[in-house]
Amino acid sequence: MSRVTVRIDPHVHSEDSYDGHEPVELILEHAADIGLNAVVITDHDVMGESKRAADLAADYGLIGIPGVEVSTAHGHLLAIGVEEMPPHREPFGETVSWIHDHGGVAVVPHPFQRSRHGVRKKHIPVPKPVDPAATVDDSAAIVDDPTATVDEAVGTAEGIDEVDEVDEVDAVEVFNAWLFTGYRNRRARRFAAEHGYPGVAASDAHTLEYVGRAFTELEIDGVDAVADVTADDVLAAIREGTTTVSGKRAPVPMATKHYAIAAARKSGYYAKTGAVRSATTAKWAAIRTASTARVGALQGAHRLARIASWVR
């Protein structure tokens, strides 16, 4: 079976975030240049620029995937692959369910980091463990009870308690590049391993030079080239757990390359937009000057006409 590997940075902020700084065109161009195949704009509680970035992605040779970092009642949550804004400030588990109902994947970003609105462990929905107190001996009464259903008899005889259904998250961000130490990342990795969650890595970039500083590699089966990979393929790969995390908090070679490329691109971009803005400003200044002169001439002529009428 054919298989390709794609590189995705699933947690990036644009200028649409209250704490972001870069336009999406610049982020997409940079992502393509440094070898990413997709970048998900996950601004805080807004989706306008993320959806626009997803629409523009193909122009840069990238896979377009919308997303958002939504504020729940218990911390932040990445909703990747959704087309509309999830409800704000709802319980964490309910927001996970909403994301699934709308075709997306739910990823826990920077878990347990309260200074960054990371969700506490107790609020992340996980299956309840089987009660070890339930034994085959305890089930004898039910097995012998003629009114018990087959499922009840077999389930209890095997020592399995009835487990409440929970809508679990799809993945945990086990590597976030915006950390001063590795403790929180290690804790996130342990939590993901304990509950069998796929791990993802992300830059959590708020400025251009951090885009791609950490990324996730996904194995996509059944396609011959990265160009054939769709957003749905990426979402399915995250759900299936075919993920590999890459990145460092201080990757000197990568950071040097990214900073150099970003600095050059930002200079060119802002010089270009600055020239356009300057030309636009000059045009409007000329229009305003001409308009002011015209109004002044009309007012002057009107005053002269009034004076002439008085003299007569």
C-alpha positions as CSV (number, residue, x, y, z in Angstrom):
1,M,0.0,0.0,0.0
2,S,1.3,3.5,-0.9
3,R,2.1,5.8,2.0
4,V,3.3,9.3,2.5
5,T,4.5,11.4,5.4
6,V,3.3,14.9,6.0
7,R,4.6,17.5,8.4
8,I,2.1,19.7,10.1
9,D,2.3,22.5,12.7
10,P,-1.2,22.3,14.3
11,H,-1.0,25.2,16.7
12,V,-0.1,28.6,15.2
13,H,-1.5,32.1,15.9
14,S,-2.0,34.9,13.4
15,E,-2.7,38.6,13.9
16,D,-6.4,37.7,14.4
17,S,-5.4,36.5,17.9
18,Y,-5.2,39.2,20.6
19,D,-1.6,38.0,21.2
20,G,-0.7,37.2,17.6
21,H,1.3,39.4,15.2
22,E,1.6,38.0,11.7
23,P,-0.7,38.0,8.6
24,V,-1.7,34.6,7.4
25,E,-0.2,35.1,4.0
26,L,3.2,35.5,5.6
27,I,2.7,32.4,7.8
28,L,1.7,30.3,4.8
29,E,4.6,31.4,2.7
30,H,7.0,30.8,5.5
31,A,5.5,27.3,6.3
32,A,5.9,26.2,2.7
33,D,9.5,27.5,2.6
34,I,10.7,25.6,5.7
35,G,9.2,22.3,4.6
36,L,5.9,22.0,6.3
37,N,2.9,20.5,4.4
38,A,0.2,22.1,6.6
39,V,-0.2,24.8,9.2
40,V,-3.3,25.2,11.3
41,I,-4.1,28.7,12.3
42,T,-5.6,28.3,15.8
43,D,-6.4,31.9,17.0
44,H,-8.0,32.5,20.3
45,D,-11.8,32.2,20.1
46,V,-12.0,33.6,16.5
47,M,-11.9,31.8,13.2
48,G,-12.0,34.4,10.5
49,E,-8.3,34.3,9.5
50,S,-8.0,30.6,10.1
51,K,-10.7,29.9,7.5
52,R,-9.2,32.3,5.1
53,A,-5.8,30.7,5.6
54,A,-7.4,27.3,4.9
55,D,-8.8,28.6,1.6
56,L,-5.5,30.2,0.6
57,A,-3.3,27.2,1.6
58,A,-3.4,25.4,-1.8
59,D,-1.9,28.6,-3.4
60,Y,1.2,27.9,-1.3
61,G,1.3,24.1,-1.9
62,L,-0.1,23.4,1.5
63,I,-3.1,21.4,2.9
64,G,-5.8,23.7,4.1
65,I,-7.1,22.9,7.6
66,P,-9.1,25.4,9.7
67,G,-9.0,25.4,13.4
68,V,-9.3,27.5,16.6
69,E,-8.0,27.5,20.2
70,V,-11.3,27.7,22.1
71,S,-11.6,28.8,25.7
72,T,-13.7,26.3,27.6
73,A,-14.8,26.6,31.2
74,H,-11.8,24.5,32.3
75,G,-9.0,25.6,30.0
76,H,-8.0,25.9,26.3
77,L,-8.8,23.2,23.7
78,L,-7.7,23.0,20.1
79,A,-10.6,22.3,17.6
80,I,-8.9,21.2,14.4
81,G,-10.9,20.8,11.2
82,V,-14.1,22.5,12.3
83,E,-15.8,25.1,10.0
84,E,-17.5,27.1,12.7
85,M,-16.7,28.5,16.1
86,P,-17.3,26.1,19.1
87,P,-19.3,27.5,22.0
88,H,-17.3,29.6,24.5
89,R,-16.8,28.8,28.2
90,E,-18.7,25.5,28.1
91,P,-17.5,22.5,30.1
92,F,-14.4,20.8,28.6
93,G,-16.1,17.5,28.0
94,E,-19.1,19.1,26.3
95,T,-16.8,21.1,24.0
96,V,-15.0,17.9,23.0
97,S,-18.3,16.3,22.1
98,W,-19.3,19.5,20.1
99,I,-16.0,19.3,18.1
100,H,-16.6,15.6,17.3
101,D,-20.2,16.3,16.3
102,H,-18.9,18.9,13.8
103,G,-16.3,16.6,12.2
104,G,-13.2,17.9,13.9
105,V,-10.5,16.5,16.2
106,A,-10.0,17.7,19.8
107,V,-6.4,18.2,20.9
108,V,-5.4,19.2,24.4
109,P,-2.8,22.1,24.1
110,H,-0.1,22.7,26.8
111,P,-2.0,20.6,29.3
112,F,-1.7,21.3,33.1
113,Q,0.0,24.7,32.5
114,R,-2.4,26.9,34.5
115,S,-0.4,30.0,33.7
116,R,-1.3,29.5,30.0
117,H,-4.9,28.3,30.6
118,G,-4.0,24.6,30.3
119,V,-6.7,22.3,31.4
120,R,-6.2,20.4,34.7
121,K,-5.9,16.6,34.5
122,K,-9.1,16.1,36.4
123,H,-11.1,17.9,33.7
124,I,-9.8,15.9,30.7
125,P,-12.4,13.2,29.9
126,V,-11.0,9.7,30.2
127,P,-12.7,6.3,30.6
128,K,-13.3,5.3,34.2
129,P,-11.1,2.4,35.3
130,V,-12.7,-1.0,35.9
131,D,-13.6,-1.5,39.6
132,P,-11.1,-4.2,40.9
133,A,-13.6,-5.0,43.7
134,A,-15.9,-6.7,41.2
135,T,-15.1,-10.5,41.1
136,V,-16.6,-13.6,39.7
137,D,-17.7,-14.6,43.2
138,D,-19.6,-11.4,43.6
139,S,-21.5,-12.1,40.4
140,A,-22.9,-15.4,41.5
141,A,-26.2,-14.0,42.5
142,I,-26.7,-12.2,39.2
143,V,-25.6,-15.3,37.2
144,D,-28.0,-17.4,39.0
145,D,-30.8,-14.8,38.7
146,P,-33.2,-15.9,36.0
147,T,-34.2,-12.3,35.4
148,A,-30.7,-11.1,34.6
149,T,-29.8,-10.4,30.9
150,V,-27.0,-12.2,29.1
151,D,-25.0,-9.0,29.0
152,E,-25.4,-8.5,32.7
153,A,-24.5,-12.0,33.6
154,V,-21.4,-12.2,31.3
155,G,-20.2,-8.7,32.1
156,T,-20.4,-9.2,35.9
157,A,-19.0,-12.7,35.7
158,E,-15.9,-11.3,34.0
159,G,-15.5,-8.7,36.8
160,I,-16.3,-5.8,34.5
161,D,-18.3,-2.9,35.9
162,E,-20.6,-0.9,33.6
163,V,-18.4,2.0,32.4
164,D,-19.9,5.4,31.6
165,E,-19.4,6.5,28.0
166,V,-17.1,9.5,27.7
167,D,-16.2,11.5,24.6
168,E,-12.5,11.4,24.8
169,V,-10.1,13.8,23.2
170,D,-8.3,12.7,20.1
171,A,-4.7,13.7,21.0
172,V,-2.6,15.5,23.5
173,E,0.0,18.1,22.7
174,V,3.0,16.4,24.2
175,F,5.5,18.9,22.9
176,N,4.9,22.6,22.9
177,A,7.8,24.7,21.8
178,W,6.9,27.6,24.1
179,L,8.3,26.2,27.3
180,F,11.3,27.2,29.4
181,T,11.8,23.7,30.8
182,G,10.8,20.2,29.6
183,Y,8.9,19.3,32.8
184,R,5.4,20.1,31.4
185,N,6.1,18.3,28.1
186,R,7.3,15.2,30.0
187,R,4.2,15.2,32.2
188,A,2.0,15.6,29.1
189,R,3.8,12.6,27.4
190,R,3.3,10.4,30.5
191,F,-0.4,11.3,30.6
192,A,-0.9,10.6,26.9
193,A,0.9,7.2,27.2
194,E,-1.1,6.3,30.3
195,H,-4.4,6.8,28.5
196,G,-3.3,5.7,25.0
197,Y,-3.7,9.1,23.4
198,P,-1.8,10.0,20.2
199,G,0.8,12.7,20.9
200,V,1.3,15.8,18.7
201,A,4.0,18.5,18.7
202,A,3.3,22.2,17.8
203,S,5.1,25.5,17.8
204,D,2.3,27.5,19.4
205,A,3.9,30.3,17.4
206,H,2.8,33.9,17.9
207,T,5.5,35.4,15.7
208,L,6.8,34.2,12.3
209,E,10.2,32.9,13.4
210,Y,8.6,30.3,15.7
211,V,6.4,28.7,13.0
212,G,7.5,25.1,12.6
213,R,9.8,25.1,15.6
214,A,8.0,22.0,16.6
215,F,5.8,19.9,14.3
216,T,4.0,16.6,13.9
217,E,4.7,14.0,11.3
218,L,1.7,11.9,10.1
219,E,1.7,8.7,8.1
220,I,-1.0,8.8,5.5
221,D,-1.9,5.5,3.8
222,G,-3.5,5.0,0.4
223,V,-2.1,8.1,-1.3
224,D,0.9,8.4,-3.7
225,A,2.0,12.0,-3.1
226,V,1.6,14.7,-0.5
227,A,-0.3,16.7,-3.1
228,D,-3.0,14.1,-2.9
229,V,-3.5,14.4,0.8
230,T,-6.7,16.1,2.0
231,A,-7.6,17.7,5.3
232,D,-9.8,14.7,6.1
233,D,-6.8,12.4,5.6
234,V,-4.9,14.5,8.2
235,L,-7.7,14.4,10.7
236,A,-8.1,10.6,10.3
237,A,-4.3,10.1,10.8
238,I,-4.5,12.1,14.1
239,R,-7.4,10.0,15.3
240,E,-5.6,6.8,14.4
241,G,-2.5,7.9,16.2
242,T,0.0,7.6,13.3
243,T,1.9,10.6,14.7
244,T,5.5,11.3,15.4
245,V,6.6,14.4,17.3
246,S,9.6,16.5,16.3
247,G,11.1,19.7,17.8
248,K,13.2,21.2,20.5
249,R,12.8,24.2,22.8
250,A,16.1,25.6,21.5
251,P,16.9,24.0,18.2
252,V,19.9,26.1,17.1
253,P,20.1,25.0,13.5
254,M,16.4,25.1,12.9
255,A,16.0,28.3,14.8
256,T,18.9,30.0,12.9
257,K,17.4,29.0,9.6
258,H,13.9,30.0,10.6
259,Y,15.0,33.3,12.0
260,A,17.0,34.2,8.9
261,I,14.2,33.2,6.5
262,A,11.6,34.9,8.7
263,A,13.6,38.1,9.0
264,A,14.2,38.4,5.3
265,R,10.6,37.6,4.5
266,K,9.2,40.0,7.1
267,S,11.4,42.8,5.8
268,G,10.3,42.2,2.2
269,Y,6.6,41.8,3.2
270,Y,6.4,44.9,5.3
271,A,8.5,46.9,2.8
272,K,6.0,45.9,0.2
273,T,2.9,46.6,2.3
274,G,4.5,49.8,3.5
275,A,5.0,51.0,0.0
276,V,1.4,50.2,-0.9
277,R,0.2,51.9,2.2
278,S,2.4,54.9,1.5
279,A,1.1,55.1,-2.0
280,T,-2.4,54.8,-0.8
281,T,-1.8,57.5,1.9
282,A,-0.2,59.8,-0.7
283,K,-3.2,59.3,-3.0
284,W,-5.7,60.1,-0.3
285,A,-3.7,63.1,0.8
286,A,-3.7,64.4,-2.7
287,I,-7.4,63.9,-3.0
288,R,-8.0,65.6,0.3
289,T,-5.7,68.5,-0.7
290,A,-7.5,68.9,-4.0
291,S,-10.9,68.6,-2.3
292,T,-9.9,71.2,0.4
293,A,-8.6,73.6,-2.3
294,R,-11.8,73.2,-4.3
295,V,-14.0,73.8,-1.2
296,G,-11.8,76.8,-0.3
297,A,-12.2,78.3,-3.8
298,L,-15.9,77.8,-3.8
299,Q,-16.2,79.4,-0.4
300,G,-14.0,82.3,-1.5
301,A,-16.1,82.9,-4.6
302,H,-19.3,82.8,-2.5
303,R,-17.9,85.4,-0.1
304,L,-16.9,87.6,-3.0
305,A,-20.3,87.3,-4.5
306,R,-21.9,88.4,-1.2
307,I,-19.6,91.4,-0.8
308,A,-20.4,92.4,-4.4
309,S,-24.1,92.3,-3.6
310,W,-23.6,94.6,-0.6
311,V,-21.7,97.1,-2.6
312,R,-24.6,97.3,-5.1
